[in-house]
Amino acid sequence: MHFSVIQDIVSPKLSKLLFTGALAMFVWAGNVSELLAQERKDTIELHEVQVHAARIFQKETAGMKTTQVDSLIISQKLNLTLSELLSENTPVYIKSHGRGALATASFRGTASSHTQVNWNGIHINSPMLGMVDFSLIPVYIIDDLNLTHGAASVRDQSGGLGGSINISNRADWTNTAQISYTQGIGSFSTWDQYLKTGLGNQKVQWRSRIYYNRSENDYTFINRTIGEIENGEITHPVDTNKYASYYRWGTLQEFYWQPSSQQIVSVQWWGQWADRGIPRVISSEGPQNANIGQQKDSDHKAVARWQWYGEQSSFTLRSGFSHKQLDYTLTNPVSGSEPVPAIYSESTMQSFLQHASWNTQLSPRTTLETNVDFNHHQVQTADSVARTGYNNNRNDLSMLLAIRNQLHERVNINLMLRQEHTNGSFSPLIPFAGLDVLLTQNNPLIFKASIARNYRQPSLNDLYWQPGGNPDLKPEKGFSVEAGLQNSLVFSHISLESEISYFRADIDDWIIWIPSFKGYWEPQNIRKVISQGLEAHTSVGWKTGAFQYRLMGSYSYTRAINHGDPMVWGDESRGKQLVFIPVHSGNLMANLQYKKFSITWQHNSYSERFTTSSNDVSRRNRLYPYYMNDLSLARQWKFSKWNLQAEFKVYNLFNETYHTILYRPMPGRNYMISLKTDINR
C-alpha cells in the first residue's frame, strides 16, 4: 500500500523539532488569547466529563467485579485505538503484532477468544475467529467502556472465561447544536482527522462522527535477530518497518427519540473500512519483496433498540446486524514476472442478533430479570489459490434468569442461571452466585465473593477450517471462584477508591492449535488450564487551590498454568505458564491540571513472557520485560461558545526497545501534535 500524500511528514531530522514547534504553538495561542481576554474566563473550563462515582453497594452487581473506565481517560485518548487504551489503563494484557497491526486481548491469563466484546448490547466477536481485533476499534466512537471480570460476564453471554468488555453510546439530551473537529499529525507520516456534529432537543437527538487515520508506519528499530561480528563484538543493524502502512476511516451515526417520558428509541450504525500492510517477521531472510501481506477489512454494524420504563418494571427489545468482509493476500516474487499471490483469501461473516429482556421489582428488596437472545451467524471463506474454504452457519439461543435480593441492609446476593441451545444441542446450565457484604457504612468497605461456571463453544474456524478444522472438538468448560475487597473513602478535598481481588478459574478442554503429523496445524482439546492470581486497582483525586490531581493505577499477578497431559512425545508444557502471558503487569496514570494547562504521565510495564510452551529461557524464546512511558501536555482556551485545545504527546518517552509478539518490533520514541476545536450552542 502506497500513500501519495506528503511522505515522511515527521522524518528523523524533523522529529526533534516537534517539541519546539509545540511550545511555539502554545506561546502563540497564549498571545492570541490575551487579545480576547474579555471573552475568556480566568480558569480553564473543560467539557462536561462524566466521572462515574455511582454507588458501589448494589444488589445488581453483588459478587461481580466490574471496571468502569473513567470518562476522563476516554476523553484524553480519543486518537488511540481500544487496544492502546486497554493496555494502558486496565488489567487486560494486549498482544499487539505491531503499530496498527492485529491486537488481541488476554483477560486474566485466558486466550483471545475468551474475552467477549459487546457494542451497544450486541455481540461483536468474530463468529469465524471467535475473537476481536482491538486495533480496529477507535476510542473516538466510545462514550462508555465497562469491563466485567471473570465468569460474572455470564450476565451478558456465555464464553467469557476471562471476562467481557462492553462498549456503549448514549444520548446527550442537553445538546442543541454541536460541531467538533480534531486534526492530528505525528511521526511516521501519521495523519488523524475527527469530525463530530450533533443536533437535537429534549425529545430528539442526532449525532454523527467521522474519522480518518493513515500512516506510512515506517519506524526504525534495532534488528537483534541479525548480527555481525566486528572487532570481537556483535553489532545489530538498524532496520525499517517495511510494508506496514495503513489507513482506516469510518463513521458512527446515532439517532435517539423519546416519544414519551417512559420510552426511548435508539438506532446506531457503525461503518468502517481499513487497509493495512502486514510486514514480514524481522527474522525473515528471503528477498525483500517476498512474503508481502495485505489485509482489507470492511465492517458494518447496526442496532435498533426500544426501551420502556415503568414504575416497577422495564422492558427492552433490541435487534442488531453485523457484516464483515476480510480479504487477505500474501504475494511472492516469481522470476521473470510480477509477484503472484501465494494466498488469496476472502471471508464474509454475517450475524443477526435479537434480544428481549424484562426487569421487575418483586418487592422493595428483590428484583427479577429475564432475557432471551437469538443469534444467527453465517461464515463463508475461500482461498482461491489453495482452493480451500468452507461455508457454514450457527444458531445460538440463550436464556437468562436472575434474582437479586437485599437480604439485609449490609448483605446483597445475586443469583443468575443461563441456559443455551446451539445448533440443536443444549449446553449444561451456567450458574452464577454472588455475594456482597457491607463491612463498614461510612466510607464503605465491601467484601465481594462469587462462584460460577462458564462454557464456550468452539469458533467456526476451530470446527471447519480447511485444512485442519476439527468437528469433534468439545466445548471449553470453566469453573471459577473470586473474592475481594472494595473500598471508597471521601475526605474534605480528597477521594480514594481501591479494590483488590483474588481469582481462580479451572478450565477443562481448553482449545489450542498444534502441529499435526499430517503436515498442518489443527485444534485440540488439552485437558486442563488453571489461571489464578490477584488484581488490584486504586484511584485518588484531590485539589489544592488551582491545582487538581488525579492518580490511577492497577496491578495484576497472573499464573496461567497448563495442567493437561502431554500431547506428544517430548511435550514439556505441563506445569508451565501459557505462552505470551506475563506473570506481573501494571499501569499508572498521573494527571495534573492547573488553570488552562494539563500534563499527563502514563506508565505501563510487563514482566517477561515465554514464546514456547516449555518456557524455554533461551534468548530467542522469551520476551524481555519492558516499561513504557508516555507524556502529554495540553492547553485549552474558551471563548464564549467556542473552545480550542492544543496537545503535544510523546509516546515511548525513554525510547524503550520492546516486543509484545516475537519478531514483531514496536516503535521507539514518537510524537503527535493535535488541535481540537468545539462549537456548542
N, C-alpha and C positions, 0 to 999 in steps of 0.2 A: 504494500500500500504506500502510495506516494502522495504527499501534500504539496500543492502548488503555491501555497501562501508563503510568506516570508520564512526562509529557512534559518534555523539556528538563532531564533529570536533572542535567546539568552545563552550565548556561547560562553565557553570558559573565560574568555577575555572580558566579557561583559558582566559575568556573574558578580564580580567584586564591586561593580558599580551600582548594583541593585540597592544595597543598603544606603549608600549615599543618596541615590535618587529618591528613595523612600523618605529619608529625612528632609530632603529639599521639598518634596511634595507636602509633607506635614507643615513645614515652615510657611510655604506659600499659601496653603489653605488657611493657616492661622492668620496671616496678614489680611487675606480676603475677609475673614470673619470679623476682624476689627472694624472694617468699613461698614459692616452690617450689624454692629454691636447693639443698635437699638432694637433689632429683631431677635436678639439672642439672649437666652437666659444665662445666669451665672453658672449653673450646674448642668451637667450632661443629662439628657432625658432619653433613656433607652426606650426602644419599642416595648410595649407591654409583653413581658415574657412570663408565661405561666409556670411558676416554680411549684411543683407538686409537694404539698405538705398535708395530704389527706390523712384522716385518722388511720392509725396503724393497727388498731384493735377492732377488726370487723369479722363477723362470722362467715361472710362470703369468701374470705381468704384464710380461714383458720388452717393452720398447718402448712400453708403454701408459702414458699419463698418466691417473691416477685421483686424485680428491679425495675423501677420507673426511671428511665434515663432523663436527667434534668433537662428541661426545655432550654435552659441557658446554654448547655452543651450543644444541643441541636442547632440553636441559632448561631453559634460560633463556628460550626463546622459544615455550613451549607455547601461548600465547594468540594467536600470529600465524598467518598462512597461509604456505604454502610459497613463494608469490611474494615475500613480505617477507623471509623467511629467505634465499632465494637472492640477492636484490638486495643484502642487507647483508653477506653472508659468502662469496660465490663470485664468479667472473668472469662469470657469466651475467647478461646485461642483461635486465631485466624491463620490458616495455612495458605499463604499467597505465593503464586508462581512467578511473581514479579509485578512491577508497577503497571497497572492497567490490565493485568492478566487474571486468570482464574483465581478466585479466593473462596475457600470453603471454611466451615466452622467446625470446631471441636468443642462441645459443651460438656464439661465435667468428664473429660477423657474419653468421650464416645466418638463414633465415626460421624462423617459429614452428613450422612443420611439419617442420623439420629436426632438432628435438630430440625424441628418442624417450624415453618415460617408461614405467617398469615398476613395478608394485606386487606385491611378493611373487612376482616372476618372470613375471607376466602383463602383456602389453602393454595400456596403457590410453589410448593416443592415440585420439581420436575417429575412427572409420572414415569418418564423414561429412565432418569438417573437416580431419582429419589432424593436429590439434594438441591441446594440453591447456590448460585454463583453470586456472592455478595458484592463483587466488584461491579456488577451491573445494576445495583440499586443505589441511586444517588440520594444523599441525605436531604437534598433540596425538596424531594416530594414528601418528606415525612413531617407530620405535625406532632404525633405522639409515638413513643417507642417504649415497649414494655417487654421484659424478659420473664418467663416463668421457668423456674429451675426444676430439673428432675421430673419425676413422674406426676407432679401436680399439673403438668401440661395435658393430662387426660381431660381436663376441663374443656380444652379446645378440640382435641382429637387424640387418637392413639398414635403410637410411633415415635413420640418424643422421648426416647430413652435418656437423652441428655437434657432436653428441655425444649421450649418453644420461644420464638421471637415474634412479637405482634406489632405490626406497623399499622397506623391508622391516621385518618384525616378527619378534621372537624370543621364545622362552620364557625365563622366569627360574625355573630348576629349584630354586633355593634358597627360593622363596616358599612359605609355607604358608597365610597369610591376609593380605589387604591391602585397605584402603579409603582412597581419596584423594579429596578434594573441594576444588575451587578456585572461588572467586567473585570476579568482577572487575566493576568499574564505571568508566566513563570518559566522556570528553567526547562530545558529540553524542548523548546519551541511549543510550549503549552499555552493554549487559549481556553478560557472558560467564559461563557455568557449565560446569564439567567434573567428571565423576564417573568414577572408576576403581575397580573391585573385582576381586579375584582370589582363587582358592583352588587348592590343589594340594599335591603332594609330588614326590618324585624320579621318579615314574612318569607322573603325570598333572598337567597344568596347565590351568586355565581362567581367562580374563581378559576383562573387559567394560569398554568405555569408552563413555561417553555425553557428548555435548557439545551446547551450545545457545548461539548468538550472535545478537544482534539489535541494531539501531542505527537511529535516525532519520537519522543521517548528514547532518544539516543544517548543515554547516560554512559559514562565510562566506569570501569571497575577493574580491580586487580584480579587477573585470572590465575588463581592459585592451583588450578589443575594442570597448568603448563609451567615448566621451569627449565632454566638453563643455568649451567654451572659456569660462573665467571670468577676467576681468582679465588677458587675454593669455596665460593658462596653461591647459593641458589637464588636466582632472581626470577621474578614473575612479571610477565608483560602486562601493560595496561590495555585492556580490550574495550570494545564498544558494544553496547546492547543493540544489535542489528536486527532488522526486520521485525521491529516491535512497535511500530507506530499504531495509533488507534484514534478512532473518533466515535462518538455516540451522541445522539440527540434524541430528545423525547418531549412529550407533553403530558400533563395531567390536567384533565378538565373535571370540574366539580360543580354539582348543582344541588342545592338544598331548598326545601319548601316546607313551611309549617302551615298546613291547611287549617289547623286548629291548635289550641293550647295543649292538646293531648296527642298530637300526631306530628311525625317528622318523616318526610320522604327525601331520600338522597340518591344521587346517581354519580358514580365516578368512573372515568375511563383513563387508563394509563397506557400510552403507546410509546414504544422505544425501538430505535434502530441503532445497531452497533456493528462496527467493522474493525478488526484488530489483527495485527500480525502476531504470530506465535514464534518467538525466537528459538533457535536451537539451544540445547543444553551446552554449557560452556566447555564441557569435556569433548565435544564433537571434534573429530579430526578430519572430516571429509571436506570436499570442495566447498568454497564459500557460498555457492548457490545450490547446495544440496540440503534436503530436508527443510524446505521453506513452508511453514504452516500459515494458514489464514482461516479465520473464523468470522462468520457473519451471523448476527442474531437479529431477528425481528420478533417483537413481543407485544402482544395486546392483551390487556386485562380490563374487564368491566364488571361492575357490581351495582345492583339496584337494591334498595332497602326501604322497607316501610316499618316504622316503629309506632306503637300505640302505648300510651301510659295512662293507667287508671289510678284510683286512689290506693288500691292494694295489689294491683296486678299490672303486668306489662306483656306485650306480645310483639314479636319480631318476625318478619318474613324477609328473606334475602335470596337473591338469585345472582349467580356470578358466571362469568365465562372467561376462559384463558386460552389463547392461541399463541404458540411459539414455533418459529421456524429457525432451525440451527443448521447451517451449512459449514462443513469443514473440508478443507483441501490441504494436501501435502504434496509438494512437487519436488521432482529430482531432475537433474540435467541428463540429457541423452546426447551422446557425441554426434555432432553434425546437425542438431535440430534444437528447437526450443525446449525448455523444461516441460516435462509431461507429468500429469498427476499420478502419484502412487496411491493416493486415497482421494476419493471424491464422494463425500458422504452428505446426504441430505436427510434431515429428520424433521418431522412435523408432529407436534404434540397439541392436543386439544382437550380441554376439561370443561365440563358443565357441572356447576356446583349449586345445590339447592339447600336451604336451611330454614327451619321454623323453630322458634323457641317460645316458651311461656314461663313466666315467673309470677309467683303469687305469694302473698303473706298469709300463712295459715293461722298465725297468732302473733302477738307482739314480739315473741321471741323466736319464731320459727318461719323459715321461708322454704318454698319448694320450687325447683327449676326442672323443667323437662325440655329436651330439644331433640330434634331429629335432623340428620344430614343425609342427603343422597348425592353422590358424586359419580359422574361417568367420565372415564379417561380413555382417550384414543391415542395410539402412537404408531406412526409409520416411519420407518427408517430404512435407507438403502445406500449401499456403496456401489456405484456404477462401475468402479474399477475391479473390485474383488467379486462383484455380483453376489453380494450377501445382503441380508437385511431381514426385517420382519414387520408384520402388520398385526397388531393385537390391541385389545381393549380390556378395561376392568370396570366393574361396577361395585361401588362401596356404599353400604347402608350402615349408618351409625346412630345409636340412640343413647341418650344420657338421662339419668335420673339423679338429682342431687337434693339433699336435705341439709339445711344449715340451721343450727339451733344455738341459742344462748342459754346454756344450762344454768349459769349463774352470772351475776354481774362481772365476774372475773374469769369465766370459762366459756369458750366458744368451741363448737365442734362442726366439722364439715365432712359429710359423707357423700361420696359420688360413686355411681356404678354405670359403667359404659358397656354396651353390647354392640358388636359389629358383625356384619354379614358381607362377605366378599366373594363374588362370582359363585354364588350358590352354597357357600360354606359359612357356618357360624364360627366365630373366634371364641376362645374362652372369655368369660366375664372379666372385666377390668375394673377392680375396685380401688377406691382411694379413701383413706380415713385420716383426717387432720384434726389437730387439737391446738388451741391457743389458751394459755393461762396468763392472766394479767397479774404479775407478781407485785408490782407497785403501781399506784394510780397517778401520783404526782410524778411528772417526768417518767412516763410509763416504761416499765421493763416487762417484756413479754417472753415467755417460754413457748416455743413452737416445736411441734413434732408431727411426723406423718409416717404412714406405711402404705405401700401401694404396689400394684402390679402394672405391667405395661406390655405392649405387644406390637410388633411391626411386621408388616407384610414385605416380602422381597419386592424390589422395583421390577418393572417390566424388562429392563436390561438384564437384571440378575436371572430372570427366568428364560428370556427368549433371544438374547444377543447371539449373533452368528459371526464367527463360531465361538462357542464357549458357554452360552446360556444353559442354566441348569433348572429344568422344570420340576425337579424333585426337591428343590430347596424347601426347608422348613422355615416358618416364620421365626423371628427372633423374639424371645420372651425375657422379660425383665422383672425383678423383684427388688424394691428399694425401700430404704428407711432413711429418715432425716430428722435431725434435732438441732435446735439452736436458740439463741437469744437475740432479741431486738430491743433497742433502747432509743429513747428520744428525750433530750434534755434541752430546756429553754431557760436562759437566764436573761438579764436585762438587755444586753446587746449581743448575746452570743446564742447560737443554736447549734446543737450537736446531735447527729443521728448516727447510730452504729449498729452493726449486725454481724454475728458470727454463726456459722452453721457447719455441722458435720454431716456428711452424706455417704451412703454406700449403695451401690447398685450391682446386683448379681445378674448377669445377662447370659442366658443359655442360647446355643445355636447361633452365635454371632457369625455374620456372613463376611467372608473375606475372599478376594480373588487371588488364586495361587497358580503357579505354573503347573501344567499337567503333562503327563507322558505323551499326550497327543501332539505336543508342539505348540500349544496356545494356552492362554490363561482361562481359568474357569472359576466360578464362585463355589465355595463350600461352606458348610456349617461347622465351625470349630466348637468345641464342647462348652467352654465357659470363659467369660471375662469378668473380673471383679474390679470395679472402679470405685475408689473411695478417697476421701480427703476432706479438706477444710476450705471454706470460703469466708472471707472477712471483708467488710466494707465499712467505711466511715466517711462522714461529710460534716464539715464545720464551717460556719459563716459568722462573721462579726463585723462591727462597724465602729470606727473611731474618727469622729469629726467628719471630714470629707472623704475619708478612705473607707472602702469596702473590700473585705477579704473573703475569699472562698477557697477551701481546701477539700478535695475529694480524693479518696484512694481506695484501692481494693487489692487483695492478695488471695492467691489460690495455691493450695497444695493438693496435687492430684497424683494418685498412684493407680494407674490402669494396667492391670496385670493379666496376662494370658494364663489361665489355669486349664486349658484344654490339653488333650493327649497329643503327642507328636503326630503330625500329618504324614510325614515321610521319614525315611531313614536319615539320620543326621540332623533332624529338626531340633534346634536348641532354644526354641522360643518359650517353652513352658517356664513360668515363673518370672518372665521378663516384661519390662514396660513396653506398651504398644508403641509402634513407630510414630515419630513426629509429635509425641505428646510430652510437653515439658512437665517436670515434677513441680517446679516453682514458677510462678508468674505473678506479676503485679503491675499496677499503674498508679500514677499520682498526677493530679492536676491542681495547679495553684493559679488563682486569678486575683488580680489587684485592680481596682477601679478608683480613679481619682479625678473627679470632675469630668473633663472631656476625654480623659485618657484611660486606656486599659492595657494591661500586659498579662499574658497567659503563658505559663510554662507547663508543658505536658511531658511526662516521663512514663515509659513502659519498658519492662525487662522480662527476659525469659531465660530459664536455665537450659542446659544442654539438652538436645533431642537426638535420639538414635534413629538411624535410617534403615537398620536391619532388625529383623525380629529377634535375633540372638543378642542384640545390644552390644555388638562388636564396638570396642572403644578405639579402633584404629582411626587415624585422621580422616580417611575417606568415608567412614561410615557413621559419622556423627556430626551434628551441627553445634557449633560452639555457642555458649551463652552470648546474649547481646543486650545492650542497654540503649534505648532510643530516647532522644530528647528533641522536642520541638519548642519553638518560641514564636509568639506573635505579639505585635504591637498594633494598637488601633486607636484612632481618634474619631470622634463624632461631633457633628455640628447640627443644630436645629434652628431653622428659620421659619417661624410660623408653621405652615403645614408641609414644609419641605425639609427632609433630613438628608444628610450626607455623611458617609462613613468611609474612611480610608484605613486599609490594613496591610501590614507587611508581615509575612510569615517566613520563618526559617525552619525547614524540615531536616531532620538528622543533624542537629546543631553541631555535634562533635565529629561529624564525618565518619561515623561507625561503618565498618565493613561487616555485613551480616547476610544471612540467608534464612528463609523460613522453609524452603524446599531445597533439597540437594541439587546443586548445579544450576540453580536459578538465582542470579545475583539481584540484589536490591540496590537502589540508587544511594549515592553519597549525599553530602550536603547539597540542598537545593532550595529555591526561593519562589515565593509567589507574592505579587502585589495585586490588590484588588480595590476597586472603588464601587461603592453602592449608594444609590440614591433612591429615596422613597418620597412619594407624594400621597398624602392621606387627606380625606375630607370627612 
